[in-house]
Amino acid sequence: MKTKFYLYILAAASTILFVSCNPDSIADEDNPYETEQTVDGRKIKIPTHG
């Protein structure tokens, strides 16, 4: 009976470690600081005071 309990504990710990250390996460693909859009400097208009 204790062996079965220890196997359940081992399976739970292994699952937690595998999921927490797995690099295939959706959050890894989501990088908010890199964008693929660029700004075209020719289209920027600077207002002049006059």
Summary of the structure (lengths in Angstrom):
residues: 50
radius of gyration: 26.3
end to end distance: 88.8
largest distance: 88.8
contacts: 51
relative contact order: 0.07
helix: 54%
strand: 0%
